[in-house]
Amino acid sequence: MDEHIKIVATNRKATHDYAILDRFEAGIALFGSEIKSIRAGQVNLKEGYISIEGKQAWLLNVHISPYNPASSANHDPLRKKRLLLHRKEILRLMEAQQIKGLAIIPLKIYLKRGLAKAEIGLGRGLKKYDKRQVIAKRDAEREMRRAFAGRG
């Protein structure tokens, strides 16, 4: 990959609570103090989600901390941010939002060529027993790797 990408925040809870079916890259429309906070890594995606209203995609409940040097011109930390997507992608997400059990969630926020981007995922909620199966499979694979590593 020749492009320089700096991952600022990841939503680890998303991959634990959802089976990610599809991923999209979206630009984020931000204020100046917001991009400065993102560059400083002051972002929390844990409770974030995406809503499609009209023909716009919005990033909601993502906390971008206020940027201290911009004290008078600061932003609201939980302000809803517009996602920049192609019309076809927005229509596809709108259709998915209608289906019960599918959620649109932010997976990562990163800087790509100096611009803030969000990786958003279309996910189906996992049940508790699904999560247990995933954990058991991961543990079994880890044990197998340990066994093979011990032989060499």
Chimera marker file (.cmm) of the C-alpha trace (Angstrom):
<marker_set name="trace">
<marker id="1" x="0.000" y="0.000" z="0.000" r="1" g="1" b="0" radius="0.5"/>
<marker id="2" x="1.601" y="3.269" z="-1.084" r="1" g="1" b="0" radius="0.5"/>
<marker id="3" x="-0.863" y="5.527" z="0.744" r="1" g="1" b="0" radius="0.5"/>
<marker id="4" x="-0.039" y="6.674" z="4.247" r="1" g="1" b="0" radius="0.5"/>
<marker id="5" x="-2.872" y="5.788" z="6.634" r="1" g="1" b="0" radius="0.5"/>
<marker id="6" x="-2.846" y="6.636" z="10.340" r="1" g="1" b="0" radius="0.5"/>
<marker id="7" x="-5.542" y="4.863" z="12.347" r="1" g="1" b="0" radius="0.5"/>
<marker id="8" x="-6.827" y="7.238" z="15.014" r="1" g="1" b="0" radius="0.5"/>
<marker id="9" x="-9.608" y="5.222" z="16.674" r="1" g="1" b="0" radius="0.5"/>
<marker id="10" x="-11.059" y="1.724" z="16.362" r="1" g="1" b="0" radius="0.5"/>
<marker id="11" x="-14.343" y="0.339" z="17.619" r="1" g="1" b="0" radius="0.5"/>
<marker id="12" x="-13.316" y="-3.025" z="19.084" r="1" g="1" b="0" radius="0.5"/>
<marker id="13" x="-16.752" y="-3.526" z="20.581" r="1" g="1" b="0" radius="0.5"/>
<marker id="14" x="-18.294" y="-3.505" z="17.090" r="1" g="1" b="0" radius="0.5"/>
<marker id="15" x="-16.535" y="-6.671" z="15.918" r="1" g="1" b="0" radius="0.5"/>
<marker id="16" x="-17.457" y="-8.345" z="19.209" r="1" g="1" b="0" radius="0.5"/>
<marker id="17" x="-21.162" y="-7.449" z="19.063" r="1" g="1" b="0" radius="0.5"/>
<marker id="18" x="-21.747" y="-7.660" z="15.293" r="1" g="1" b="0" radius="0.5"/>
<marker id="19" x="-20.913" y="-9.942" z="12.375" r="1" g="1" b="0" radius="0.5"/>
<marker id="20" x="-19.656" y="-7.415" z="9.817" r="1" g="1" b="0" radius="0.5"/>
<marker id="21" x="-21.218" y="-8.192" z="6.418" r="1" g="1" b="0" radius="0.5"/>
<marker id="22" x="-19.905" y="-5.255" z="4.384" r="1" g="1" b="0" radius="0.5"/>
<marker id="23" x="-17.519" y="-2.325" z="4.831" r="1" g="1" b="0" radius="0.5"/>
<marker id="24" x="-17.547" y="1.184" z="3.345" r="1" g="1" b="0" radius="0.5"/>
<marker id="25" x="-15.110" y="4.098" z="3.394" r="1" g="1" b="0" radius="0.5"/>
<marker id="26" x="-16.641" y="7.524" z="3.977" r="1" g="1" b="0" radius="0.5"/>
<marker id="27" x="-15.256" y="11.013" z="4.335" r="1" g="1" b="0" radius="0.5"/>
<marker id="28" x="-16.375" y="13.063" z="7.338" r="1" g="1" b="0" radius="0.5"/>
<marker id="29" x="-17.465" y="16.725" z="7.167" r="1" g="1" b="0" radius="0.5"/>
<marker id="30" x="-15.781" y="18.356" z="10.180" r="1" g="1" b="0" radius="0.5"/>
<marker id="31" x="-15.102" y="21.732" z="11.794" r="1" g="1" b="0" radius="0.5"/>
<marker id="32" x="-11.506" y="22.921" z="12.143" r="1" g="1" b="0" radius="0.5"/>
<marker id="33" x="-11.312" y="22.196" z="15.876" r="1" g="1" b="0" radius="0.5"/>
<marker id="34" x="-12.712" y="18.685" z="15.264" r="1" g="1" b="0" radius="0.5"/>
<marker id="35" x="-10.022" y="17.694" z="12.763" r="1" g="1" b="0" radius="0.5"/>
<marker id="36" x="-7.357" y="18.973" z="15.152" r="1" g="1" b="0" radius="0.5"/>
<marker id="37" x="-8.798" y="16.810" z="17.947" r="1" g="1" b="0" radius="0.5"/>
<marker id="38" x="-8.912" y="13.802" z="15.605" r="1" g="1" b="0" radius="0.5"/>
<marker id="39" x="-5.273" y="14.338" z="14.647" r="1" g="1" b="0" radius="0.5"/>
<marker id="40" x="-4.485" y="14.358" z="18.379" r="1" g="1" b="0" radius="0.5"/>
<marker id="41" x="-6.366" y="11.045" z="18.763" r="1" g="1" b="0" radius="0.5"/>
<marker id="42" x="-9.181" y="12.449" z="20.916" r="1" g="1" b="0" radius="0.5"/>
<marker id="43" x="-12.002" y="10.287" z="19.510" r="1" g="1" b="0" radius="0.5"/>
<marker id="44" x="-14.295" y="7.696" z="21.093" r="1" g="1" b="0" radius="0.5"/>
<marker id="45" x="-16.352" y="5.423" z="18.802" r="1" g="1" b="0" radius="0.5"/>
<marker id="46" x="-17.737" y="3.076" z="21.442" r="1" g="1" b="0" radius="0.5"/>
<marker id="47" x="-21.393" y="4.215" z="21.401" r="1" g="1" b="0" radius="0.5"/>
<marker id="48" x="-21.405" y="5.537" z="17.834" r="1" g="1" b="0" radius="0.5"/>
<marker id="49" x="-23.796" y="4.580" z="15.058" r="1" g="1" b="0" radius="0.5"/>
<marker id="50" x="-24.830" y="5.784" z="11.605" r="1" g="1" b="0" radius="0.5"/>
<marker id="51" x="-28.284" y="6.966" z="10.627" r="1" g="1" b="0" radius="0.5"/>
<marker id="52" x="-29.609" y="7.620" z="7.128" r="1" g="1" b="0" radius="0.5"/>
<marker id="53" x="-31.938" y="10.645" z="7.085" r="1" g="1" b="0" radius="0.5"/>
<marker id="54" x="-33.301" y="11.809" z="3.768" r="1" g="1" b="0" radius="0.5"/>
<marker id="55" x="-30.463" y="11.203" z="1.336" r="1" g="1" b="0" radius="0.5"/>
<marker id="56" x="-27.691" y="11.942" z="3.849" r="1" g="1" b="0" radius="0.5"/>
<marker id="57" x="-25.698" y="9.639" z="6.110" r="1" g="1" b="0" radius="0.5"/>
<marker id="58" x="-24.963" y="10.949" z="9.621" r="1" g="1" b="0" radius="0.5"/>
<marker id="59" x="-22.411" y="9.809" z="12.184" r="1" g="1" b="0" radius="0.5"/>
<marker id="60" x="-24.090" y="10.038" z="15.589" r="1" g="1" b="0" radius="0.5"/>
<marker id="61" x="-22.966" y="9.696" z="19.197" r="1" g="1" b="0" radius="0.5"/>
<marker id="62" x="-19.229" y="9.700" z="18.358" r="1" g="1" b="0" radius="0.5"/>
<marker id="63" x="-17.370" y="11.765" z="20.937" r="1" g="1" b="0" radius="0.5"/>
<marker id="64" x="-14.655" y="14.083" z="19.570" r="1" g="1" b="0" radius="0.5"/>
<marker id="65" x="-13.120" y="15.915" z="22.533" r="1" g="1" b="0" radius="0.5"/>
<marker id="66" x="-12.906" y="19.719" z="22.431" r="1" g="1" b="0" radius="0.5"/>
<marker id="67" x="-9.563" y="21.049" z="21.193" r="1" g="1" b="0" radius="0.5"/>
<marker id="68" x="-8.088" y="23.091" z="24.052" r="1" g="1" b="0" radius="0.5"/>
<marker id="69" x="-6.192" y="25.782" z="22.052" r="1" g="1" b="0" radius="0.5"/>
<marker id="70" x="-9.429" y="26.627" z="20.176" r="1" g="1" b="0" radius="0.5"/>
<marker id="71" x="-11.323" y="27.331" z="23.414" r="1" g="1" b="0" radius="0.5"/>
<marker id="72" x="-13.623" y="30.094" z="22.125" r="1" g="1" b="0" radius="0.5"/>
<marker id="73" x="-14.345" y="28.497" z="18.712" r="1" g="1" b="0" radius="0.5"/>
<marker id="74" x="-14.808" y="24.940" z="19.970" r="1" g="1" b="0" radius="0.5"/>
<marker id="75" x="-17.352" y="22.394" z="18.784" r="1" g="1" b="0" radius="0.5"/>
<marker id="76" x="-19.987" y="20.320" z="20.572" r="1" g="1" b="0" radius="0.5"/>
<marker id="77" x="-18.272" y="16.956" z="21.331" r="1" g="1" b="0" radius="0.5"/>
<marker id="78" x="-21.339" y="14.881" z="20.333" r="1" g="1" b="0" radius="0.5"/>
<marker id="79" x="-22.392" y="16.955" z="17.300" r="1" g="1" b="0" radius="0.5"/>
<marker id="80" x="-23.794" y="14.846" z="14.474" r="1" g="1" b="0" radius="0.5"/>
<marker id="81" x="-21.349" y="14.713" z="11.577" r="1" g="1" b="0" radius="0.5"/>
<marker id="82" x="-22.235" y="14.266" z="7.924" r="1" g="1" b="0" radius="0.5"/>
<marker id="83" x="-20.662" y="11.300" z="6.144" r="1" g="1" b="0" radius="0.5"/>
<marker id="84" x="-19.541" y="11.791" z="2.566" r="1" g="1" b="0" radius="0.5"/>
<marker id="85" x="-20.642" y="8.763" z="0.551" r="1" g="1" b="0" radius="0.5"/>
<marker id="86" x="-21.677" y="8.116" z="-3.035" r="1" g="1" b="0" radius="0.5"/>
<marker id="87" x="-25.425" y="8.142" z="-3.686" r="1" g="1" b="0" radius="0.5"/>
<marker id="88" x="-25.427" y="4.407" z="-4.553" r="1" g="1" b="0" radius="0.5"/>
<marker id="89" x="-23.742" y="3.592" z="-1.235" r="1" g="1" b="0" radius="0.5"/>
<marker id="90" x="-26.286" y="5.672" z="0.689" r="1" g="1" b="0" radius="0.5"/>
<marker id="91" x="-29.177" y="3.928" z="-1.104" r="1" g="1" b="0" radius="0.5"/>
<marker id="92" x="-27.634" y="0.532" z="-0.306" r="1" g="1" b="0" radius="0.5"/>
<marker id="93" x="-27.305" y="1.500" z="3.370" r="1" g="1" b="0" radius="0.5"/>
<marker id="94" x="-30.904" y="2.803" z="3.393" r="1" g="1" b="0" radius="0.5"/>
<marker id="95" x="-32.139" y="-0.585" z="2.142" r="1" g="1" b="0" radius="0.5"/>
<marker id="96" x="-30.045" y="-2.377" z="4.748" r="1" g="1" b="0" radius="0.5"/>
<marker id="97" x="-31.362" y="-0.127" z="7.512" r="1" g="1" b="0" radius="0.5"/>
<marker id="98" x="-34.913" y="-1.293" z="6.693" r="1" g="1" b="0" radius="0.5"/>
<marker id="99" x="-33.952" y="-4.946" z="7.297" r="1" g="1" b="0" radius="0.5"/>
<marker id="100" x="-34.483" y="-5.998" z="10.881" r="1" g="1" b="0" radius="0.5"/>
<marker id="101" x="-31.330" y="-7.010" z="12.709" r="1" g="1" b="0" radius="0.5"/>
<marker id="102" x="-28.887" y="-5.016" z="10.559" r="1" g="1" b="0" radius="0.5"/>
<marker id="103" x="-27.030" y="-2.036" z="11.991" r="1" g="1" b="0" radius="0.5"/>
<marker id="104" x="-24.698" y="0.528" z="10.456" r="1" g="1" b="0" radius="0.5"/>
<marker id="105" x="-21.778" y="1.176" z="12.788" r="1" g="1" b="0" radius="0.5"/>
<marker id="106" x="-18.456" y="3.016" z="12.658" r="1" g="1" b="0" radius="0.5"/>
<marker id="107" x="-15.491" y="0.612" z="12.768" r="1" g="1" b="0" radius="0.5"/>
<marker id="108" x="-12.496" y="2.966" z="12.467" r="1" g="1" b="0" radius="0.5"/>
<marker id="109" x="-11.599" y="6.593" z="12.068" r="1" g="1" b="0" radius="0.5"/>
<marker id="110" x="-8.325" y="7.220" z="10.293" r="1" g="1" b="0" radius="0.5"/>
<marker id="111" x="-6.368" y="9.861" z="8.422" r="1" g="1" b="0" radius="0.5"/>
<marker id="112" x="-5.679" y="9.169" z="4.754" r="1" g="1" b="0" radius="0.5"/>
<marker id="113" x="-3.589" y="11.761" z="2.915" r="1" g="1" b="0" radius="0.5"/>
<marker id="114" x="-4.443" y="14.252" z="5.672" r="1" g="1" b="0" radius="0.5"/>
<marker id="115" x="-8.213" y="13.763" z="5.384" r="1" g="1" b="0" radius="0.5"/>
<marker id="116" x="-10.367" y="12.205" z="8.082" r="1" g="1" b="0" radius="0.5"/>
<marker id="117" x="-12.128" y="9.043" z="6.892" r="1" g="1" b="0" radius="0.5"/>
<marker id="118" x="-14.445" y="6.612" z="8.616" r="1" g="1" b="0" radius="0.5"/>
<marker id="119" x="-14.685" y="2.912" z="7.906" r="1" g="1" b="0" radius="0.5"/>
<marker id="120" x="-18.294" y="1.969" z="8.471" r="1" g="1" b="0" radius="0.5"/>
<marker id="121" x="-19.679" y="-1.519" z="8.619" r="1" g="1" b="0" radius="0.5"/>
<marker id="122" x="-22.991" y="-3.123" z="7.926" r="1" g="1" b="0" radius="0.5"/>
<marker id="123" x="-23.415" y="-5.634" z="10.724" r="1" g="1" b="0" radius="0.5"/>
<marker id="124" x="-25.849" y="-8.205" z="12.020" r="1" g="1" b="0" radius="0.5"/>
<marker id="125" x="-26.113" y="-8.370" z="15.800" r="1" g="1" b="0" radius="0.5"/>
<marker id="126" x="-24.628" y="-11.482" z="17.373" r="1" g="1" b="0" radius="0.5"/>
<marker id="127" x="-26.468" y="-13.448" z="20.020" r="1" g="1" b="0" radius="0.5"/>
<marker id="128" x="-24.712" y="-14.439" z="23.227" r="1" g="1" b="0" radius="0.5"/>
<marker id="129" x="-24.187" y="-18.044" z="22.064" r="1" g="1" b="0" radius="0.5"/>
<marker id="130" x="-22.647" y="-16.788" z="18.781" r="1" g="1" b="0" radius="0.5"/>
<marker id="131" x="-20.112" y="-14.786" z="20.794" r="1" g="1" b="0" radius="0.5"/>
<marker id="132" x="-19.283" y="-17.865" z="22.873" r="1" g="1" b="0" radius="0.5"/>
<marker id="133" x="-18.656" y="-19.910" z="19.708" r="1" g="1" b="0" radius="0.5"/>
<marker id="134" x="-16.308" y="-17.251" z="18.327" r="1" g="1" b="0" radius="0.5"/>
<marker id="135" x="-14.352" y="-17.121" z="21.601" r="1" g="1" b="0" radius="0.5"/>
<marker id="136" x="-14.127" y="-20.936" z="21.785" r="1" g="1" b="0" radius="0.5"/>
<marker id="137" x="-12.887" y="-21.144" z="18.176" r="1" g="1" b="0" radius="0.5"/>
<marker id="138" x="-10.258" y="-18.440" z="18.800" r="1" g="1" b="0" radius="0.5"/>
<marker id="139" x="-9.042" y="-20.237" z="21.950" r="1" g="1" b="0" radius="0.5"/>
<marker id="140" x="-8.805" y="-23.561" z="20.089" r="1" g="1" b="0" radius="0.5"/>
<marker id="141" x="-6.751" y="-21.960" z="17.293" r="1" g="1" b="0" radius="0.5"/>
<marker id="142" x="-4.442" y="-20.374" z="19.861" r="1" g="1" b="0" radius="0.5"/>
<marker id="143" x="-3.896" y="-23.742" z="21.570" r="1" g="1" b="0" radius="0.5"/>
<marker id="144" x="-3.084" y="-25.364" z="18.207" r="1" g="1" b="0" radius="0.5"/>
<marker id="145" x="-0.530" y="-22.660" z="17.409" r="1" g="1" b="0" radius="0.5"/>
<marker id="146" x="1.080" y="-23.151" z="20.835" r="1" g="1" b="0" radius="0.5"/>
<marker id="147" x="1.283" y="-26.895" z="20.329" r="1" g="1" b="0" radius="0.5"/>
<marker id="148" x="2.974" y="-26.521" z="16.932" r="1" g="1" b="0" radius="0.5"/>
<marker id="149" x="5.319" y="-23.808" z="18.201" r="1" g="1" b="0" radius="0.5"/>
<marker id="150" x="6.411" y="-26.063" z="21.080" r="1" g="1" b="0" radius="0.5"/>
<marker id="151" x="7.519" y="-28.794" z="18.654" r="1" g="1" b="0" radius="0.5"/>
<marker id="152" x="9.875" y="-26.574" z="16.655" r="1" g="1" b="0" radius="0.5"/>
<link id1="1" id2="2" r="1" g="1" b="0" radius="0.2"/>
<link id1="2" id2="3" r="1" g="1" b="0" radius="0.2"/>
<link id1="3" id2="4" r="1" g="1" b="0" radius="0.2"/>
<link id1="4" id2="5" r="1" g="1" b="0" radius="0.2"/>
<link id1="5" id2="6" r="1" g="1" b="0" radius="0.2"/>
<link id1="6" id2="7" r="1" g="1" b="0" radius="0.2"/>
<link id1="7" id2="8" r="1" g="1" b="0" radius="0.2"/>
<link id1="8" id2="9" r="1" g="1" b="0" radius="0.2"/>
<link id1="9" id2="10" r="1" g="1" b="0" radius="0.2"/>
<link id1="10" id2="11" r="1" g="1" b="0" radius="0.2"/>
<link id1="11" id2="12" r="1" g="1" b="0" radius="0.2"/>
<link id1="12" id2="13" r="1" g="1" b="0" radius="0.2"/>
<link id1="13" id2="14" r="1" g="1" b="0" radius="0.2"/>
<link id1="14" id2="15" r="1" g="1" b="0" radius="0.2"/>
<link id1="15" id2="16" r="1" g="1" b="0" radius="0.2"/>
<link id1="16" id2="17" r="1" g="1" b="0" radius="0.2"/>
<link id1="17" id2="18" r="1" g="1" b="0" radius="0.2"/>
<link id1="18" id2="19" r="1" g="1" b="0" radius="0.2"/>
<link id1="19" id2="20" r="1" g="1" b="0" radius="0.2"/>
<link id1="20" id2="21" r="1" g="1" b="0" radius="0.2"/>
<link id1="21" id2="22" r="1" g="1" b="0" radius="0.2"/>
<link id1="22" id2="23" r="1" g="1" b="0" radius="0.2"/>
<link id1="23" id2="24" r="1" g="1" b="0" radius="0.2"/>
<link id1="24" id2="25" r="1" g="1" b="0" radius="0.2"/>
<link id1="25" id2="26" r="1" g="1" b="0" radius="0.2"/>
<link id1="26" id2="27" r="1" g="1" b="0" radius="0.2"/>
<link id1="27" id2="28" r="1" g="1" b="0" radius="0.2"/>
<link id1="28" id2="29" r="1" g="1" b="0" radius="0.2"/>
<link id1="29" id2="30" r="1" g="1" b="0" radius="0.2"/>
<link id1="30" id2="31" r="1" g="1" b="0" radius="0.2"/>
<link id1="31" id2="32" r="1" g="1" b="0" radius="0.2"/>
<link id1="32" id2="33" r="1" g="1" b="0" radius="0.2"/>
<link id1="33" id2="34" r="1" g="1" b="0" radius="0.2"/>
<link id1="34" id2="35" r="1" g="1" b="0" radius="0.2"/>
<link id1="35" id2="36" r="1" g="1" b="0" radius="0.2"/>
<link id1="36" id2="37" r="1" g="1" b="0" radius="0.2"/>
<link id1="37" id2="38" r="1" g="1" b="0" radius="0.2"/>
<link id1="38" id2="39" r="1" g="1" b="0" radius="0.2"/>
<link id1="39" id2="40" r="1" g="1" b="0" radius="0.2"/>
<link id1="40" id2="41" r="1" g="1" b="0" radius="0.2"/>
<link id1="41" id2="42" r="1" g="1" b="0" radius="0.2"/>
<link id1="42" id2="43" r="1" g="1" b="0" radius="0.2"/>
<link id1="43" id2="44" r="1" g="1" b="0" radius="0.2"/>
<link id1="44" id2="45" r="1" g="1" b="0" radius="0.2"/>
<link id1="45" id2="46" r="1" g="1" b="0" radius="0.2"/>
<link id1="46" id2="47" r="1" g="1" b="0" radius="0.2"/>
<link id1="47" id2="48" r="1" g="1" b="0" radius="0.2"/>
<link id1="48" id2="49" r="1" g="1" b="0" radius="0.2"/>
<link id1="49" id2="50" r="1" g="1" b="0" radius="0.2"/>
<link id1="50" id2="51" r="1" g="1" b="0" radius="0.2"/>
<link id1="51" id2="52" r="1" g="1" b="0" radius="0.2"/>
<link id1="52" id2="53" r="1" g="1" b="0" radius="0.2"/>
<link id1="53" id2="54" r="1" g="1" b="0" radius="0.2"/>
<link id1="54" id2="55" r="1" g="1" b="0" radius="0.2"/>
<link id1="55" id2="56" r="1" g="1" b="0" radius="0.2"/>
<link id1="56" id2="57" r="1" g="1" b="0" radius="0.2"/>
<link id1="57" id2="58" r="1" g="1" b="0" radius="0.2"/>
<link id1="58" id2="59" r="1" g="1" b="0" radius="0.2"/>
<link id1="59" id2="60" r="1" g="1" b="0" radius="0.2"/>
<link id1="60" id2="61" r="1" g="1" b="0" radius="0.2"/>
<link id1="61" id2="62" r="1" g="1" b="0" radius="0.2"/>
<link id1="62" id2="63" r="1" g="1" b="0" radius="0.2"/>
<link id1="63" id2="64" r="1" g="1" b="0" radius="0.2"/>
<link id1="64" id2="65" r="1" g="1" b="0" radius="0.2"/>
<link id1="65" id2="66" r="1" g="1" b="0" radius="0.2"/>
<link id1="66" id2="67" r="1" g="1" b="0" radius="0.2"/>
<link id1="67" id2="68" r="1" g="1" b="0" radius="0.2"/>
<link id1="68" id2="69" r="1" g="1" b="0" radius="0.2"/>
<link id1="69" id2="70" r="1" g="1" b="0" radius="0.2"/>
<link id1="70" id2="71" r="1" g="1" b="0" radius="0.2"/>
<link id1="71" id2="72" r="1" g="1" b="0" radius="0.2"/>
<link id1="72" id2="73" r="1" g="1" b="0" radius="0.2"/>
<link id1="73" id2="74" r="1" g="1" b="0" radius="0.2"/>
<link id1="74" id2="75" r="1" g="1" b="0" radius="0.2"/>
<link id1="75" id2="76" r="1" g="1" b="0" radius="0.2"/>
<link id1="76" id2="77" r="1" g="1" b="0" radius="0.2"/>
<link id1="77" id2="78" r="1" g="1" b="0" radius="0.2"/>
<link id1="78" id2="79" r="1" g="1" b="0" radius="0.2"/>
<link id1="79" id2="80" r="1" g="1" b="0" radius="0.2"/>
<link id1="80" id2="81" r="1" g="1" b="0" radius="0.2"/>
<link id1="81" id2="82" r="1" g="1" b="0" radius="0.2"/>
<link id1="82" id2="83" r="1" g="1" b="0" radius="0.2"/>
<link id1="83" id2="84" r="1" g="1" b="0" radius="0.2"/>
<link id1="84" id2="85" r="1" g="1" b="0" radius="0.2"/>
<link id1="85" id2="86" r="1" g="1" b="0" radius="0.2"/>
<link id1="86" id2="87" r="1" g="1" b="0" radius="0.2"/>
<link id1="87" id2="88" r="1" g="1" b="0" radius="0.2"/>
<link id1="88" id2="89" r="1" g="1" b="0" radius="0.2"/>
<link id1="89" id2="90" r="1" g="1" b="0" radius="0.2"/>
<link id1="90" id2="91" r="1" g="1" b="0" radius="0.2"/>
<link id1="91" id2="92" r="1" g="1" b="0" radius="0.2"/>
<link id1="92" id2="93" r="1" g="1" b="0" radius="0.2"/>
<link id1="93" id2="94" r="1" g="1" b="0" radius="0.2"/>
<link id1="94" id2="95" r="1" g="1" b="0" radius="0.2"/>
<link id1="95" id2="96" r="1" g="1" b="0" radius="0.2"/>
<link id1="96" id2="97" r="1" g="1" b="0" radius="0.2"/>
<link id1="97" id2="98" r="1" g="1" b="0" radius="0.2"/>
<link id1="98" id2="99" r="1" g="1" b="0" radius="0.2"/>
<link id1="99" id2="100" r="1" g="1" b="0" radius="0.2"/>
<link id1="100" id2="101" r="1" g="1" b="0" radius="0.2"/>
<link id1="101" id2="102" r="1" g="1" b="0" radius="0.2"/>
<link id1="102" id2="103" r="1" g="1" b="0" radius="0.2"/>
<link id1="103" id2="104" r="1" g="1" b="0" radius="0.2"/>
<link id1="104" id2="105" r="1" g="1" b="0" radius="0.2"/>
<link id1="105" id2="106" r="1" g="1" b="0" radius="0.2"/>
<link id1="106" id2="107" r="1" g="1" b="0" radius="0.2"/>
<link id1="107" id2="108" r="1" g="1" b="0" radius="0.2"/>
<link id1="108" id2="109" r="1" g="1" b="0" radius="0.2"/>
<link id1="109" id2="110" r="1" g="1" b="0" radius="0.2"/>
<link id1="110" id2="111" r="1" g="1" b="0" radius="0.2"/>
<link id1="111" id2="112" r="1" g="1" b="0" radius="0.2"/>
<link id1="112" id2="113" r="1" g="1" b="0" radius="0.2"/>
<link id1="113" id2="114" r="1" g="1" b="0" radius="0.2"/>
<link id1="114" id2="115" r="1" g="1" b="0" radius="0.2"/>
<link id1="115" id2="116" r="1" g="1" b="0" radius="0.2"/>
<link id1="116" id2="117" r="1" g="1" b="0" radius="0.2"/>
<link id1="117" id2="118" r="1" g="1" b="0" radius="0.2"/>
<link id1="118" id2="119" r="1" g="1" b="0" radius="0.2"/>
<link id1="119" id2="120" r="1" g="1" b="0" radius="0.2"/>
<link id1="120" id2="121" r="1" g="1" b="0" radius="0.2"/>
<link id1="121" id2="122" r="1" g="1" b="0" radius="0.2"/>
<link id1="122" id2="123" r="1" g="1" b="0" radius="0.2"/>
<link id1="123" id2="124" r="1" g="1" b="0" radius="0.2"/>
<link id1="124" id2="125" r="1" g="1" b="0" radius="0.2"/>
<link id1="125" id2="126" r="1" g="1" b="0" radius="0.2"/>
<link id1="126" id2="127" r="1" g="1" b="0" radius="0.2"/>
<link id1="127" id2="128" r="1" g="1" b="0" radius="0.2"/>
<link id1="128" id2="129" r="1" g="1" b="0" radius="0.2"/>
<link id1="129" id2="130" r="1" g="1" b="0" radius="0.2"/>
<link id1="130" id2="131" r="1" g="1" b="0" radius="0.2"/>
<link id1="131" id2="132" r="1" g="1" b="0" radius="0.2"/>
<link id1="132" id2="133" r="1" g="1" b="0" radius="0.2"/>
<link id1="133" id2="134" r="1" g="1" b="0" radius="0.2"/>
<link id1="134" id2="135" r="1" g="1" b="0" radius="0.2"/>
<link id1="135" id2="136" r="1" g="1" b="0" radius="0.2"/>
<link id1="136" id2="137" r="1" g="1" b="0" radius="0.2"/>
<link id1="137" id2="138" r="1" g="1" b="0" radius="0.2"/>
<link id1="138" id2="139" r="1" g="1" b="0" radius="0.2"/>
<link id1="139" id2="140" r="1" g="1" b="0" radius="0.2"/>
<link id1="140" id2="141" r="1" g="1" b="0" radius="0.2"/>
<link id1="141" id2="142" r="1" g="1" b="0" radius="0.2"/>
<link id1="142" id2="143" r="1" g="1" b="0" radius="0.2"/>
<link id1="143" id2="144" r="1" g="1" b="0" radius="0.2"/>
<link id1="144" id2="145" r="1" g="1" b="0" radius="0.2"/>
<link id1="145" id2="146" r="1" g="1" b="0" radius="0.2"/>
<link id1="146" id2="147" r="1" g="1" b="0" radius="0.2"/>
<link id1="147" id2="148" r="1" g="1" b="0" radius="0.2"/>
<link id1="148" id2="149" r="1" g="1" b="0" radius="0.2"/>
<link id1="149" id2="150" r="1" g="1" b="0" radius="0.2"/>
<link id1="150" id2="151" r="1" g="1" b="0" radius="0.2"/>
<link id1="151" id2="152" r="1" g="1" b="0" radius="0.2"/>
</marker_set>
